[in-house]
Amino acid sequence: MTTAKTPPNDKEAANQDPAPMSREWHWHPDLPVKYAPYWLWPAQPAVVAKWIWQNWLQFSDRSIRRSYCALVWGVPNPSQGEISSNIGRSRIDRKKMAVVSGGGKVALTHFKVVKIYGTAISMVECRLGTGRTHQIRVHMASLGYPVIGDPLYGGGSKVKRQELSDLAHAEIKSLDHQVLHAKILGFVAKSGQEPLFFESNFPSYFSKLIDELDKM
């Protein structure tokens, strides 16, 4: 059963598979500047892979913190809360995950509507209390607000699509993946230190779609 309620404080982790994201990571402007020198350079795959290997415990105990932004169909109501359910392999389509009433694994997603575009589309921030496969995509779809462009769990009614401008519609039609982006990464670099947080810019496809939606 899927529920949505006011979220408590949480630890977040991610085992999510968003669309390809920008390689540029930037220091989050609201966080202490004294830590900025650590990760101001563009993230290199080999460097990131080495760091993940050395800090695997933080992933396994879910102390890695990640925040995602997604564009979803519709306007979630309530505008913020948590989605709690079990997620397991779909019995109908084994390539998909699904909210299941029996079996599966407990999944917890905290969400908040950041911006709305009419009644057609919303930008949602999602933070994870667990890290299940396709968790954000499955959870938002289970509430009736699928991630735009999602080839497995997406959708969007014809009525909502009719609210879009021709250019916004064209941008969405050109997508070959879901509009889901890992926005903020947080971790503890060394034992006893304060957590470090870094922010990634939206990739070009995400920014272009937002620009068109802002013109509506």
Sequence and secondary structure as in RCSB ss.txt:
>XXXX:A:sequence
MTTAKTPPNDKEAANQDPAPMSREWHWHPDLPVKYAPYWLWPAQPAVVAKWIWQNWLQFSDRSIRRSYCALVWGV
PNPSQGEISSNIGRSRIDRKKMAVVSGGGKVALTHFKVVKIYGTAISMVECRLGTGRTHQIRVHMASLGYPVIGD
PLYGGGSKVKRQELSDLAHAEIKSLDHQVLHAKILGFVAKSGQEPLFFESNFPSYFSKLIDELDKM
>XXXX:A:secstr
  EEE             S   S EEE TTS GGGGGGG S   HHHHHHHHHHTHHHHHTT  EEEEEEEEES 
 SSSEEEEEEEEEE SS TTSEEEESSSSEEEEEEEEEEEEETTTEEEEEEEESS  TTHHHHHHHHTT  BTT 
TTT    HHHHHTS HHHHHHHHT SS  EEEEEEEE SSTTS  EEEEE   HHHHHHHHHHHT 
